[in-house]
């Protein structure tokens, strides 16, 4: 696929890194020549210096025969205009724009139409991150929660702790503990290295376990793999920007929410906007303020300002002063490795954005994709198309499908029924198939396996 990416920042650069080497022809456009040079030195891609809104720059990038334009600059207007120019002059087939403004997103159905602003798909990072964090609050103890098939199936990552019922036991005993619930362990990471989950695999403390199950069974399964944490009630949010405000709106219905916002005007706005949240003006990295607001009583401390350093420092302080769980928004990939055990969960807006973009880039019937383990792994939902003659999977048992190394079929959604995958399960036409790939470099093989073959008579 020939793809033009506008914007070589964190998102554009990370997206290019994900797509290069997957039989894609990538061209990166930006006004920062130094950044372009750095990325070209690291990856096999083309770069074009200039403004992606200009027709001549798009022409240099190959817009005349490009399959897709992905506009992820830091400016909403630039992204929208670039999609318009690409469509009007070069008739680019698929156009994706990153949009951050709540006002624009609010009117997306009226704005983004071929006759108005021809954007086929929008990516709203703040909304994606808000949804991700809200799911973590819903499932205490989860490290990641990803939904598939309109929420019918979930992939959950948790850490196995001492005291969990399965620690020290084989995976095969899971069915003995919860005989009426079916689940599939899709992957296990031990000391950051993947190990193949077999029935004989013994779960050890500190293993990171990814399992797939019907969403309604998630809490019951989590209770088997670790000590079930009590529900979160008291939440403190550092940062009242789009993400902090969005989380407060969702959480204040069923939780006690406090927000610390540095800007007095923004704090005043939030105080009027929110129905049941307490808003304080102050610096979330001020230890005295945290103690005054009884940080030790908080079930969760969320650091979601626009400043990585501030988020890391305030979350570490909250941890020091006995907040039960700390979650920090961290944008720079380089910082993610530095967090260690000082912060419970680091949330990356880049990875959330990449996941949303991959859903539109992937082929082979893939309709949903999540980038995991900082881009090393991937979970996808694909639809089995065709029939037994045109498909390599339809009518075949899972054990007879030659999946690439480290790939696991975890679940199948057939109409409204969730089927946990077993070796004898037969895939039918229009099944939604959920897979986990320990190594995302094999994604093109999954695309080929699920692609519909041409039939000639």
ZITAFEN-V859868 format. One record per pair of residues at least 6 apart in sequence whose C-alpha atoms are under 6 Angstrom apart, sorted by the first residue. I is the first residue (numbers start at 1). GAP is how many residues later the second one is. D is the distance in Angstrom with one decimal. If there is no record, write none. Layout:
I:GAP:D ; I:GAP:D
This chain:
1:23:4.8 ; 2:22:5.9 ; 2:23:4.7 ; 2:64:5.1 ; 2:65:5.3 ; 3:23:5.1 ; 3:63:6.0 ; 3:64:6.0 ; 3:65:4.9 ; 3:66:6.0 ; 4:23:4.9 ; 4:65:4.9 ; 5:23:4.9 ; 5:65:4.8 ; 5:66:5.9 ; 6:23:4.8 ; 6:65:4.6 ; 6:66:5.8 ; 7:22:5.9 ; 7:23:5.2 ; 7:65:5.3 ; 7:66:4.3 ; 8:22:5.8 ; 11:339:5.4 ; 26:19:5.4 ; 27:18:5.9 ; 27:19:4.6 ; 27:20:5.4 ; 28:19:4.7 ; 29:18:5.8 ; 29:19:4.8 ; 29:20:5.9 ; 30:19:5.4 ; 30:20:5.7 ; 31:18:5.5 ; 31:19:4.9 ; 52:30:6.0 ; 53:29:4.3 ; 64:26:5.2 ; 67:26:5.8 ; 68:26:4.7 ; 68:27:5.9 ; 69:26:4.9 ; 70:26:4.8 ; 71:8:4.9 ; 71:26:4.8 ; 72:26:5.0 ; 76:23:5.3 ; 79:18:5.5 ; 83:12:5.9 ; 84:34:5.7 ; 86:6:5.8 ; 95:24:5.4 ; 95:25:5.3 ; 96:23:6.0 ; 96:24:5.9 ; 96:25:4.9 ; 96:26:5.7 ; 97:25:5.0 ; 98:24:5.7 ; 98:25:4.6 ; 98:26:5.9 ; 99:24:5.9 ; 99:25:5.2 ; 100:24:5.5 ; 111:6:5.9 ; 112:6:5.6 ; 112:7:5.3 ; 125:228:5.7 ; 126:117:5.6 ; 129:220:6.0 ; 130:113:5.7 ; 130:117:5.9 ; 140:89:5.7 ; 142:15:5.9 ; 142:16:4.9 ; 143:14:5.3 ; 143:15:5.2 ; 144:12:5.6 ; 144:13:5.0 ; 145:10:5.8 ; 145:11:4.6 ; 146:8:5.5 ; 146:9:5.1 ; 147:6:5.8 ; 147:7:4.4 ; 152:62:5.9 ; 152:63:5.6 ; 153:60:5.8 ; 153:61:4.5 ; 153:62:4.9 ; 154:58:5.8 ; 154:59:5.8 ; 154:61:5.2 ; 155:56:5.7 ; 155:57:4.6 ; 156:54:5.5 ; 156:55:5.6 ; 157:52:5.5 ; 157:53:4.3 ; 158:50:5.7 ; 158:51:5.4 ; 159:47:5.6 ; 159:48:5.6 ; 159:49:4.5 ; 160:45:5.1 ; 160:46:5.1 ; 160:47:5.4 ; 160:65:5.8 ; 160:66:5.3 ; 161:44:4.9 ; 161:45:5.7 ; 161:65:5.5 ; 162:43:5.4 ; 164:61:5.3 ; 164:62:4.0 ; 164:63:5.3 ; 165:59:5.4 ; 166:59:5.6 ; 167:36:5.0 ; 167:37:5.3 ; 168:34:5.8 ; 168:35:5.6 ; 168:36:5.7 ; 169:33:5.1 ; 170:30:5.2 ; 170:31:5.2 ; 170:32:4.2 ; 171:28:5.0 ; 171:30:5.8 ; 172:27:4.5 ; 183:29:5.9 ; 183:30:4.8 ; 183:237:6.0 ; 184:27:5.6 ; 184:28:5.3 ; 184:226:5.8 ; 185:25:5.9 ; 185:26:4.1 ; 186:24:5.6 ; 186:25:5.3 ; 187:23:5.2 ; 188:6:5.7 ; 188:7:5.6 ; 188:20:5.7 ; 188:21:4.6 ; 189:18:5.8 ; 189:19:5.0 ; 190:17:5.0 ; 212:198:5.9 ; 232:67:5.5 ; 233:22:4.9 ; 234:21:6.0 ; 234:22:4.8 ; 234:64:5.1 ; 234:65:5.2 ; 235:22:4.9 ; 235:63:5.8 ; 235:65:5.0 ; 236:21:5.8 ; 236:22:4.7 ; 236:23:5.8 ; 236:65:4.9 ; 237:22:4.7 ; 237:65:4.7 ; 238:21:5.9 ; 238:22:4.9 ; 238:46:5.7 ; 238:64:6.0 ; 238:65:4.7 ; 238:66:5.9 ; 239:21:5.9 ; 239:22:5.1 ; 239:65:5.4 ; 239:66:4.5 ; 240:21:5.3 ; 252:24:5.8 ; 257:20:5.0 ; 258:19:5.7 ; 258:20:4.7 ; 258:21:5.9 ; 259:20:4.7 ; 260:20:4.9 ; 260:21:5.8 ; 260:22:6.0 ; 261:6:5.7 ; 261:20:5.1 ; 261:21:5.8 ; 262:19:5.4 ; 262:20:4.8 ; 262:21:5.5 ; 264:17:5.9 ; 271:8:5.9 ; 284:30:5.7 ; 285:29:4.3 ; 295:28:5.7 ; 296:25:5.8 ; 296:26:4.8 ; 296:27:4.9 ; 298:25:5.3 ; 299:25:4.9 ; 299:26:6.0 ; 300:24:6.0 ; 300:25:4.7 ; 300:26:5.7 ; 301:25:4.8 ; 302:25:4.9 ; 302:26:5.9 ; 303:8:4.9 ; 303:25:4.7 ; 304:25:5.1 ; 308:22:5.2 ; 311:17:5.7 ; 315:11:5.9 ; 316:26:5.9 ; 326:17:5.7 ; 326:18:5.3 ; 327:18:4.8 ; 327:19:5.8 ; 328:18:5.0 ; 329:17:5.9 ; 329:18:4.9 ; 330:17:6.0 ; 330:18:5.4 ; 331:17:5.5 ; 355:14:5.7 ; 355:15:4.4 ; 355:16:5.1 ; 358:11:5.8 ; 359:8:5.5 ; 359:9:4.6 ; 359:10:4.8 ; 363:84:5.6 ; 364:83:4.1 ; 364:86:5.1 ; 364:87:4.3 ; 365:17:5.1 ; 365:18:5.2 ; 366:15:5.7 ; 366:16:3.9 ; 367:14:5.9 ; 367:15:5.7 ; 368:12:5.5 ; 368:13:4.9 ; 369:10:5.7 ; 369:11:4.3 ; 370:8:5.6 ; 370:9:5.2 ; 371:7:4.8 ; 372:6:5.3 ; 376:63:5.9 ; 376:64:6.0 ; 377:60:5.6 ; 377:61:4.8 ; 377:62:5.0 ; 377:63:5.0 ; 378:59:5.2 ; 378:62:5.5 ; 379:56:5.7 ; 379:57:4.4 ; 380:54:5.8 ; 380:55:5.4 ; 381:52:5.5 ; 381:53:4.5 ; 382:50:5.7 ; 382:51:5.3 ; 383:47:5.7 ; 383:48:5.7 ; 383:49:4.6 ; 384:45:5.5 ; 384:46:5.0 ; 384:47:5.4 ; 385:44:5.7 ; 385:45:5.7 ; 386:66:5.9 ; 388:6:5.2 ; 388:7:5.7 ; 390:62:5.5 ; 390:63:4.9 ; 391:61:5.3 ; 392:57:6.0 ; 394:33:5.1 ; 394:34:5.1 ; 394:35:6.0 ; 395:31:5.9 ; 395:32:5.6 ; 395:33:5.9 ; 396:30:5.3 ; 396:31:6.0 ; 397:27:5.2 ; 397:28:5.3 ; 397:29:4.3 ; 398:25:5.1 ; 398:27:5.8 ; 399:24:4.7 ; 406:31:5.8 ; 406:32:5.1 ; 407:29:5.7 ; 407:30:4.5 ; 408:27:5.5 ; 408:28:5.2 ; 409:25:5.9 ; 409:26:4.4 ; 410:11:5.3 ; 410:24:5.7 ; 410:25:5.6 ; 411:8:5.7 ; 411:9:4.3 ; 411:10:4.8 ; 411:23:5.2 ; 412:6:6.0 ; 412:7:5.0 ; 412:20:5.5 ; 412:21:4.6 ; 413:18:5.9 ; 413:19:5.0 ; 414:17:5.1
